[in-house]
Amino acid sequence: MRLLSSAGFTFALILSAPAFAQDRAASSDDDVHTGEPIIVTAPYVRSLDILGNVSVLEGDELARDIRGQIGDSLTRQAGVSATSFTPGASRPVLRGFSGERVRVLTDGIGSIDVSNTSADHAVTVDPLTVERIEILRGPAVLLFGSQAIGGAVNLFDRRIPRKVPEDHVHIDAIGGYATAADDRNAGGSIDIALSPQVVAHFDGSWRKTGDVRSGGFVYAPALREELLHLAEHEAEEGHADEAAELTEQAGSRGKVANTGSETWTAAGGLSLINDGGQLGVSVSYYDSNYGVPSRPGTEHHHEEEEEGEEEEGHEHGEGPVTIGLTQWRADLRGEVEMGDGFFDKLRIRAGYADYEHTEFEGDEVGTVFTNQGVEGRIELAQNDRGGWRGASGVQYSHRDFNAIGAEAFVPRNLTDQFALFTLQEWQTGPLGIEAAARFESTSVRAPSLGIERDFDTFSGALGANYELAEGVKFGVSVARAVRAPSAEELFSNGPHIATQSFEVGDPDLKREASWGAEASFKLRTDGFNLSLAAYSNWFDDFIYANATGEEEDELPVFQYFQRDARVWGFEAEASARLAQVGGFNIVADATADMTRAKIKGGLDQHAPRIPPLRILGGLEAQGERIDARAEVEWTDDQTRIAPFETPTKGFTLVNASISWRPLPDSRNLTLSLAANNIFDVEARRHASFTKDYVPLAGRDIRLTARASF
């Protein structure tokens, strides 16, 4: 019996999931996947080599790189940096883009949190519960939304099971310890076949860290100089204790205060799976508490202003800033097989989330942020007809965001977006052509301000690749992307204690539009792989936030501006099998990426927080039971800076790891030992707002165990 009739199933649908990612199979190590390759994303689109590049992180490699936030888990990948605001809040930066230009997806739809609102807000996905991550770059990711112009990060878990466990029960577990922040973590899941067609899933995770330890000075040189200058001023004023405190701060090494965190998650799901398709639901809960470090010196300003504020009836809370965050989420995914006609499959994906986080100042509640949202898609995939295949669909999202408190920097706002999209591919011999299009209608309104802005946008991409010889491809693409400004860009106007800034939006912002071009070259042989990509984007009315040099409420003002801009860069990846020694394959690999961004419109200034040139090289011995790896990551100085931005000194990290699979003829259990930043150097990411006082971790010894049975 088929799962549901197509008509009945269509009636049951509201929204659906995206399906455009590289047709890349992952070998299964467990009975959930019945020993066959699976494709988590779109089985009807063979690749996205023409319109974009896809990186996949899973298995032992994912376990090795897992950190508390998804941004810090992906920084070894080509073209990826992270906001690294604090260990408890870090979002991916792709090709220099972040925030509203990078979508973080959970199985194809948004995380429905407020991580894109501000860099201090965490992404509500625990990497411990993720089995696969896909990083999509290039024009084709416009199919996930115009907000994905920089790229998209798609995370997959098993909360809605896709397969029936062959042995009725399947268990996954991961746990570890890391020294740099006294990081203790554990996660696990279980899939149970309740019947030949019904599978139940349960999972949970827990992570607790202390304050992270840096590899050198806590504060960057410019900030240390500022603190010493303040100390001199306090000494001249006769404040010896304050001067001594500031001098001690300037020389701080070791632990970065108020960077500890604790996060736990729980989830359950149920799927009905048969030859006619599948239908499943899940419910999950995310809870996190983490510290937000303060820029040193600001407390002296606050002390001076407190007396006046107390007279006006407002007091600043005393103590460090922390964030307590919760999210309830419900998800739906379904698929109907439609036979051999024009359409192959009907897919659905929908999610609803109720999110809240509180910014505490010591024990006092500062500001409460809430967000209720729904997002989903319906799409129809086409059967292959003489090399022509594709998919088309509709998408809808709704967001109701509010900030309540003395420092609510943005008013309550509602955003609704409706979209139509299509991707079509045609392959004939060595030539492949792809075309994508997306129409969006967006409404952004702030009831308390009496302002509503409506935007209709159209984006499109066209690309082609040509197979010059077996395993050798050259591709080019062009894209036109148009994005509506977000509510934060339009309506912000107030102090934000967690980011220690006064944020100012512009309700008159126009649509942001860009032309993009990309060229790629890919070489695949038995012993050597090479992938090169060069890209450029020309923006009309590029929206960006930057410091103005002014202060409001003793906080630096960051204002949203809109001017023309250009972004360009490259990514390169290569690997080569050098030799076979004693049962080990010796493999060398290298990754390099660079992004440049200039604000035009008569200014000719560098855009803020753009990562510098980075090169990573590794040597790996791959065996049946043991893998060993050593690598060096070099990051250049960043001196191409925006006004009021500070330069960032480059760094070199040396890392090593070894993995052991103790069970014979099985990859179901892996024990890994990794040493990161072996020489304990001081390192900072230029993409981070807090880079001058929140450095990266120093020497970090990590022990991880991963099991799948």
Helices and strands as residue ranges (DSSP letters): H 6-12, G 31-33, E 53-58, H 59-65, H 70-73, E 80-82, E 92-94, G 99-101, E 102-106, E 109-110, G 127-129, E 132-137, G 139-144, G 146-148, E 151-156, E 169-178, E 183-195, E 198-209, E 213-217, H 221-236, H 240-250, E 253-255, E 261-274, E 277-292, H 298-311, E 321-337, E 343-361, E 364-382, E 388-405, E 413-428, E 431-446, G 447-449, E 451-469, E 472-483, H 487-491, E 493-496, E 501-504, E 512-524, E 528-552, E 555-581, E 584-599, E 605-606, E 614-622, E 626-635, E 651-660, E 669-676, E 700-708
